[in-house]
Every structure is written in structure tokens, then in C-alpha cells.
Amino acid sequence: MAGTEVRGYGASLHIADAAVTVTANGAMGRGALGADRIDLTPADVTGVWLRRANWAVNGSITFGTGKGKVVVHFRRKHNKAFAAVWPSLLALGM
């Protein structure tokens, strides 16, 4: 599967073709995500929000879906990587 992948805090985000895959990293990630893996297409997503991390709080990319929300958290040191994938998410139509 070719594409872009960034690793967050408890979950990884993989963007390929016309889909986004969120994969849990470890037991804590599975508990927070509620599954080992969630596949999202632009049709599934009702909105996407990016919150940058700072010294006080972790950042996140939140996907709103018809079934709820999927959140990928990241630390301040990952701000550049997650900001770099933001245009790719918008290009997918999310």
C-alpha cells in the first residue's frame, strides 16, 4: 500500500488512493480507538478538524463520521508531520 503515513500518540494515520486508514498502536491505542483499524472514505467523513499541539496540550486530527468521531492524537514534536498531511486530506475531499 503506497501512500503517506504518520504516527501519532496511540494511532497511526495512513493516506492512500482515496481512503484514510487509522491503525491503533498498542493496547492503549486500541482502547481509545475502539478497534484495531478503521478505514475511512470521503463518503464516510462529514468533517475534518486539525488542532495543533503546543506545550500544554496534545494535538489531534478529528474525523467526524455518521457513527461518531475518530480522533488521532499527536505530540508537539509531530506538529510538522501532521500539518504536512493536512493538504492531502483536503485533496481527498474530506
DSSP file (Angstrom, degrees, kcal/mol; ACC not computed):
  #  RESIDUE AA STRUCTURE BP1 BP2  ACC     N-H-->O    O-->H-N    N-H-->O    O-->H-N    TCO  KAPPA ALPHA  PHI   PSI    X-CA   Y-CA   Z-CA
    1    1 A M              0   0    0      0, 0.0     2,-0.2     0, 0.0     0, 0.0   0.000 360.0 360.0 360.0 106.5    0.0    0.0    0.0
    2    2 A A        +     0   0    0      2,-0.0     2,-0.3     0, 0.0    15,-0.2  -0.593 360.0  85.7 -85.4 147.8    1.8    3.2   -1.2
    3    3 A G  S    S-     0   0    0     -2,-0.2     2,-0.4    13,-0.1    13,-0.2  -0.987  76.1 -47.2 158.0-163.0    0.9    6.5    0.4
    4    4 A T  E     -A   15   0A   0     11,-2.4    11,-3.5    -2,-0.3     2,-0.4  -0.866  45.8-174.9-107.0 136.0    1.7    8.8    3.3
    5    5 A E  E     -A   14   0A   0     -2,-0.4     2,-0.4     9,-0.2     9,-0.2  -0.997   6.3-178.8-133.7 135.4    1.8    7.6    6.9
    6    6 A V  E     -A   13   0A   0      7,-2.5     7,-3.0    -2,-0.4     2,-0.6  -0.987  20.7-137.2-129.3 143.0    2.3    9.5   10.1
    7    7 A R  E     +A   12   0A   0     -2,-0.4     5,-0.2     5,-0.2     2,-0.1  -0.873  25.7 179.8-105.1 124.3    2.5    8.0   13.5
    8    8 A G        -     0   0    0      3,-2.6     2,-1.1    -2,-0.6    66,-0.3  -0.161  45.8 -64.5-103.3-160.2    0.6    9.7   16.3
    9    9 A Y  S    S-     0   0    0     64,-3.6    64,-0.5     1,-0.2     3,-0.1  -0.776 120.3 -12.5 -95.2  93.8    0.1    9.1   20.0
   10   10 A G  S    S+     0   0    0     -2,-1.1    15,-2.4    62,-0.1     2,-0.3   0.239 133.2  50.4  99.0 -12.4   -1.8    5.7   20.2
   11   11 A A  E     - B   0  24A   0     62,-0.4    -3,-2.6    13,-0.3     2,-0.3  -0.995  65.6-139.8-155.4 152.8   -2.7    5.6   16.5
   12   12 A S  E     -AB   7  23A   0     11,-3.0    11,-2.3    -2,-0.3     2,-0.5  -0.877  13.9-144.7-113.1 148.7   -1.2    5.9   13.0
   13   13 A L  E     -AB   6  22A   0     -7,-3.0    -7,-2.5    -2,-0.3     2,-0.5  -0.964  15.2-173.4-116.2 123.7   -2.8    7.7   10.0
   14   14 A H  E     -AB   5  21A   0      7,-2.7     7,-3.0    -2,-0.5     2,-0.5  -0.977   4.6-165.5-122.0 124.5   -2.2    6.2    6.5
   15   15 A I  E     +AB   4  20A   0    -11,-3.5   -11,-2.4    -2,-0.5     2,-0.3  -0.945  21.4 153.6-112.1 121.7   -3.4    8.1    3.4
   16   16 A A  E >   - B   0  19A   0      3,-2.2     3,-2.3    -2,-0.5   -13,-0.1  -0.993  58.9 -33.4-148.8 141.1   -3.5    6.1    0.2
   17   17 A D  T 3  S-     0   0    0     -2,-0.3   -14,-0.0     1,-0.3    -2,-0.0  -0.275 123.6 -25.8  51.0-116.9   -5.6    6.4   -3.0
   18   18 A A  T 3  S+     0   0    0     -2,-0.1     2,-0.3    -3,-0.0    -1,-0.3  -0.125 122.4  75.3-117.7  35.7   -9.0    7.7   -1.9
   19   19 A A  E <   -B   16   0A   0     -3,-2.3    -3,-2.2    22,-0.2     2,-0.4  -0.978  60.1-144.7-146.5 157.3   -9.0    6.4    1.6
   20   20 A V  E     -BC  15  40A   0     20,-2.9    20,-3.5    -2,-0.3     2,-0.5  -0.986  14.7-160.7-121.5 132.7   -7.6    7.0    5.1
   21   21 A T  E     -BC  14  39A   0     -7,-3.0    -7,-2.7    -2,-0.4     2,-0.6  -0.967   1.6-162.3-116.4 127.0   -6.8    4.2    7.4
   22   22 A V  E     -BC  13  38A   0     16,-3.0    16,-2.7    -2,-0.5     2,-0.4  -0.945  12.9-170.7-107.5 121.2   -6.4    4.8   11.1
   23   23 A T  E     -BC  12  37A   0    -11,-2.3   -11,-3.0    -2,-0.6    14,-0.2  -0.939  20.6-122.9-118.0 133.1   -4.5    1.9   12.9
   24   24 A A  E     -B   11   0A   0     12,-2.5     2,-0.7    -2,-0.4   -13,-0.3  -0.462  14.8-146.7 -73.2 142.6   -4.2    1.5   16.6
   25   25 A N     >  -     0   0    0    -15,-2.4     4,-0.8    -2,-0.1     3,-0.1  -0.919  62.7 -30.1-110.1 103.4   -0.6    1.4   18.2
   26   26 A G  H  > S-     0   0    0     -2,-0.7     4,-2.0     1,-0.2     5,-0.1  -0.102  92.6 -56.5  83.1 178.3   -0.7   -0.9   21.2
   27   27 A A  H  > S+     0   0    0      1,-0.2     4,-2.2     2,-0.2    -1,-0.2   0.878 133.0  52.0 -66.6 -40.4   -3.3   -1.8   23.7
   28   28 A M  H  > S+     0   0    0      1,-0.2     4,-2.3     2,-0.2    -1,-0.2   0.904 109.9  50.3 -64.1 -40.5   -4.0    1.8   24.8
   29   29 A G  H  X S+     0   0    0     -4,-0.8     4,-2.7     2,-0.2     5,-0.3   0.893 109.3  50.6 -64.2 -40.5   -4.5    2.9   21.2
   30   30 A R  H  X S+     0   0    0     -4,-2.0     4,-2.6     2,-0.2     5,-0.4   0.897 110.9  49.7 -64.0 -39.8   -6.9    0.0   20.6
   31   31 A G  H  < S+     0   0    0     -4,-2.2    -2,-0.2     2,-0.2    -1,-0.2   0.913 115.0  42.7 -64.9 -42.6   -8.9    1.0   23.7
   32   32 A A  H  < S+     0   0    0     -4,-2.3    -2,-0.2     1,-0.2    -1,-0.2   0.885 120.7  41.2 -71.4 -39.0   -9.0    4.7   22.7
   33   33 A L  H  < S-     0   0    0     -4,-2.7    -2,-0.2    -5,-0.2    -1,-0.2   0.804  98.5-136.2 -79.6 -30.4   -9.8    3.9   19.0
   34   34 A G  S  < S+     0   0    0     -4,-2.6     2,-0.3    -5,-0.3    -3,-0.1   0.478  77.3  43.7  87.0   2.5  -12.3    1.1   19.8
   35   35 A A  S    S-     0   0    0     -5,-0.4    -2,-0.2    -6,-0.3    -1,-0.2  -0.968  84.1-112.5-163.7 166.6  -10.8   -1.1   17.1
   36   36 A D  S    S+     0   0    0     -2,-0.3   -12,-2.5     1,-0.3     2,-0.3   0.833 101.2   6.7 -74.6 -32.4   -7.5   -2.3   15.6
   37   37 A R  E     -C   23   0A   0    -14,-0.2     2,-0.4    -3,-0.1    -1,-0.3  -0.995  58.2-165.0-154.3 140.1   -8.2   -0.4   12.3
   38   38 A I  E     -C   22   0A   0    -16,-2.7   -16,-3.0    -2,-0.3     2,-0.5  -0.993  10.9-156.0-130.0 125.3  -10.7    2.0   10.9
   39   39 A D  E     -C   21   0A   0     -2,-0.4     2,-0.4   -18,-0.2   -18,-0.2  -0.872  13.4-170.0-101.2 129.8  -10.9    2.6    7.2
   40   40 A L  E     -C   20   0A   0    -20,-3.5   -20,-2.9    -2,-0.5    -2,-0.0  -0.966   7.6-170.6-123.0 135.2  -12.5    6.0    6.1
   41   41 A T    >>  -     0   0    0     -2,-0.4     3,-1.3   -22,-0.2     4,-1.1  -0.792  42.4-104.1-111.9 162.5  -13.5    7.1    2.7
   42   42 A P  T 34 S+     0   0    0      0, 0.0     3,-0.2     0, 0.0   -23,-0.1   0.816 122.2  59.1 -55.9 -29.7  -14.6   10.7    1.8
   43   43 A A  T 34 S+     0   0    0      1,-0.2    50,-0.0     3,-0.0    -3,-0.0   0.799 104.8  50.3 -68.8 -28.0  -18.2    9.5    1.7
   44   44 A D  T <4 S+     0   0    0     -3,-1.3    22,-0.8    21,-0.1     2,-0.4   0.762  97.0  82.3 -77.8 -26.2  -17.9    8.4    5.4
   45   45 A V  E  <  +D   65   0B   0     -4,-1.1    20,-0.3    -3,-0.2     3,-0.1  -0.679  45.5 177.8 -94.7 128.5  -16.5   11.7    6.6
   46   46 A T  E    S-     0   0B   0     18,-3.4     2,-0.3    -2,-0.4    19,-0.2   0.616  73.0  -9.1 -98.2 -16.8  -18.7   14.6    7.4
   47   47 A G  E     -D   64   0B   0     17,-1.1    17,-3.2     2,-0.0     2,-0.4  -0.945  54.0-146.7-173.9 155.5  -15.9   16.9    8.6
   48   48 A V  E     -D   63   0B   0     -2,-0.3     2,-0.4    15,-0.2    15,-0.2  -1.000  15.2-171.6-133.9 133.9  -12.2   17.0    9.5
   49   49 A W  E     -D   62   0B   0     13,-2.3    13,-2.7    -2,-0.4     2,-0.5  -0.980   8.1-158.0-128.6 138.9  -10.6   19.2   12.2
   50   50 A L  E     -D   61   0B   0     -2,-0.4     2,-0.5    11,-0.2    11,-0.2  -0.967   7.5-176.0-115.5 125.8   -6.9   19.8   12.9
   51   51 A R  E     -D   60   0B   0      9,-3.1     9,-2.4    -2,-0.5     2,-0.1  -0.980  22.3-136.6-119.9 118.1   -5.8   21.1   16.3
   52   52 A R        -     0   0    0     -2,-0.5     2,-0.2     7,-0.2    24,-0.1  -0.417  18.8-118.8 -73.6 146.3   -2.1   21.8   16.6
   53   53 A A        +     0   0    0     22,-0.2     2,-0.2    -2,-0.1     5,-0.2  -0.513  33.9 177.1 -80.0 151.3   -0.2   20.6   19.7
   54   54 A N        -     0   0    0      3,-2.2    22,-0.2    -2,-0.2     5,-0.0  -0.733  51.2 -75.2-137.2-168.6    1.5   23.1   22.0
   55   55 A W  S    S+     0   0    0     -2,-0.2     3,-0.1     1,-0.2    -2,-0.0   0.739 128.8  39.2 -65.8 -21.3    3.5   22.9   25.2
   56   56 A A  S    S+     0   0    0      1,-0.2     2,-0.3     2,-0.0    -1,-0.2   0.770 118.8  29.0-101.1 -29.8    0.3   22.4   27.3
   57   57 A V  S    S-     0   0    0     -5,-0.1    -3,-2.2    18,-0.0    -1,-0.2  -0.959  73.8-114.3-136.2 150.2   -1.9   20.1   25.1
   58   58 A N        -     0   0    0     -2,-0.3    17,-0.2    -5,-0.2     2,-0.1  -0.417  35.4-122.7 -72.2 156.6   -1.5   17.3   22.5
   59   59 A G  E     - E   0  74B   0     15,-2.6    15,-2.3    -2,-0.1     2,-0.3  -0.429  28.7-168.0 -92.1 173.8   -2.8   18.0   19.0
   60   60 A S  E     -DE  51  73B   0     -9,-2.4    -9,-3.1    13,-0.3     2,-0.5  -0.991  26.3-143.8-159.3 152.9   -5.3   16.0   17.1
   61   61 A I  E     -DE  50  72B   0     11,-2.1    11,-2.4    -2,-0.3     2,-0.5  -0.997  29.2-163.7-114.1 122.9   -6.9   15.3   13.8
   62   62 A T  E     -DE  49  71B   0    -13,-2.7   -13,-2.3    -2,-0.5     2,-0.6  -0.931   7.9-160.7-113.9 128.1  -10.6   14.5   14.3
   63   63 A F  E     -DE  48  70B   0      7,-3.1     7,-2.4    -2,-0.5     2,-0.5  -0.934  10.5-149.3-105.5 120.4  -12.7   12.9   11.6
   64   64 A G  E     +DE  47  69B   0    -17,-3.2   -18,-3.4    -2,-0.6   -17,-1.1  -0.776  24.7 172.9 -87.3 132.2  -16.5   13.3   12.0
   65   65 A T  E >   -DE  45  68B   0      3,-3.6     3,-1.0    -2,-0.5   -20,-0.2  -0.797  48.8-100.7-129.6 173.2  -18.5   10.4   10.7
   66   66 A G  T 3  S+     0   0    0    -22,-0.8     3,-0.1    -2,-0.3   -21,-0.1   0.709 123.8  47.8 -66.1 -20.1  -22.1    9.3   10.7
   67   67 A K  T 3  S-     0   0    0      1,-0.2     2,-0.3   -23,-0.2    -1,-0.2   0.440 127.6 -79.9-100.4  -2.0  -21.3    6.9   13.5
   68   68 A G  E <   -E   65   0B   0     -3,-1.0    -3,-3.6     2,-0.0     2,-0.3  -0.996  66.3 -44.1 140.1-146.6  -19.3    9.3   15.7
   69   69 A K  E     -E   64   0B   0     -2,-0.3     2,-0.5    -5,-0.2    -5,-0.2  -0.934  30.6-151.9-128.8 152.4  -15.8   10.6   15.6
   70   70 A V  E     -E   63   0B   0     -7,-2.4    -7,-3.1    -2,-0.3     2,-0.4  -0.989  20.6-166.4-120.5 122.7  -12.3    9.1   15.0
   71   71 A V  E     -E   62   0B   0     -2,-0.5     2,-0.5    -9,-0.2    -9,-0.2  -0.938  13.5-167.6-119.4 131.1   -9.5   11.0   16.7
   72   72 A V  E     -E   61   0B   0    -11,-2.4   -11,-2.1    -2,-0.4     2,-0.2  -0.970  17.6-157.5-113.6 115.2   -5.8   10.7   16.1
   73   73 A H  E     -E   60   0B   0     -2,-0.5   -64,-3.6   -64,-0.5   -62,-0.4  -0.609  12.8-180.0 -90.9 151.3   -3.7   12.4   18.9
   74   74 A F  E     -E   59   0B   0    -15,-2.3   -15,-2.6   -66,-0.3     2,-0.1  -0.984  23.1-115.8-147.8 159.3   -0.1   13.6   18.4
   75   75 A R    >   -     0   0    0     -2,-0.3     3,-1.8   -17,-0.2   -22,-0.2  -0.387  37.6 -99.3 -90.3 170.1    2.5   15.3   20.4
   76   76 A R  G >  S+     0   0    0      1,-0.3     3,-1.7   -22,-0.2     4,-0.3   0.842 120.4  61.9 -58.9 -36.3    4.1   18.7   19.8
   77   77 A K  G 3  S+     0   0    0      1,-0.3    -1,-0.3     2,-0.1     3,-0.2   0.657 102.3  53.8 -66.8 -13.2    7.2   17.1   18.2
   78   78 A H  G <> S+     0   0    0     -3,-1.8     4,-2.3     1,-0.1     5,-0.3   0.338  75.3 104.8-100.3   5.3    4.8   15.7   15.5
   79   79 A N  H <> S+     0   0    0     -3,-1.7     4,-2.6     1,-0.2     5,-0.2   0.901  79.9  49.1 -53.0 -47.1    3.2   19.0   14.5
   80   80 A K  H  > S+     0   0    0     -4,-0.3     4,-1.8     1,-0.2    -1,-0.2   0.908 111.1  49.1 -62.7 -42.9    5.2   19.3   11.2
   81   81 A A  H  > S+     0   0    0     -4,-0.2     4,-1.0     1,-0.2    -1,-0.2   0.915 115.3  42.9 -64.7 -43.1    4.3   15.8   10.1
   82   82 A F  H  X S+     0   0    0     -4,-2.3     4,-0.8     1,-0.2    -1,-0.2   0.854 112.5  52.6 -74.0 -33.8    0.6   16.2   10.8
   83   83 A A  H  < S+     0   0    0     -4,-2.6     3,-0.3    -5,-0.3    -1,-0.2   0.840 105.8  57.1 -66.7 -31.2    0.4   19.6    9.3
   84   84 A A  H  < S+     0   0    0     -4,-1.8     4,-0.4    -5,-0.2    -1,-0.2   0.809 106.3  47.9 -69.8 -29.7    2.1   18.2    6.1
   85   85 A V  H  X S+     0   0    0     -4,-1.0     4,-1.9    -3,-0.2     3,-0.3   0.641  89.9  85.4 -85.2 -13.2   -0.7   15.6    5.7
   86   86 A W  H  X S+     0   0    0     -4,-0.8     4,-2.1    -3,-0.3     3,-0.2   0.914  88.2  49.6 -54.8 -48.8   -3.5   18.2    6.1
   87   87 A P  H  > S+     0   0    0      0, 0.0     4,-2.3     0, 0.0    -1,-0.2   0.861 108.2  55.4 -60.0 -33.5   -3.4   19.2    2.4
   88   88 A S  H  > S+     0   0    0     -4,-0.4     4,-1.2    -3,-0.3    -2,-0.2   0.888 107.1  49.3 -65.3 -38.2   -3.6   15.6    1.4
   89   89 A L  H  <>S+     0   0    0     -4,-1.9     5,-1.7    -3,-0.2     4,-0.4   0.915 112.3  47.5 -65.9 -42.5   -6.7   15.1    3.5
   90   90 A L  H ><5S+     0   0    0     -4,-2.1     3,-1.1     1,-0.2    -2,-0.2   0.863 107.3  56.8 -67.2 -34.8   -8.3   18.2    1.9
   91   91 A A  H 3<5S+     0   0    0     -4,-2.3    -1,-0.2     1,-0.3    -2,-0.2   0.794 100.3  59.2 -66.3 -27.4   -7.4   17.0   -1.6
   92   92 A L  T 3<5S-     0   0    0     -4,-1.2    -1,-0.3    -3,-0.3    -2,-0.2   0.639 121.5-109.1 -73.8 -13.1   -9.3   13.7   -0.9
   93   93 A G  T < 5       0   0    0     -3,-1.1    -3,-0.2    -4,-0.4    -2,-0.1   0.721 360.0 360.0  91.8  24.0  -12.4   15.8   -0.4
   94   94 A M      <       0   0    0     -5,-1.7    -4,-0.2   -50,-0.0    -3,-0.1   0.434 360.0 360.0 -92.6 360.0  -12.6   15.2    3.4
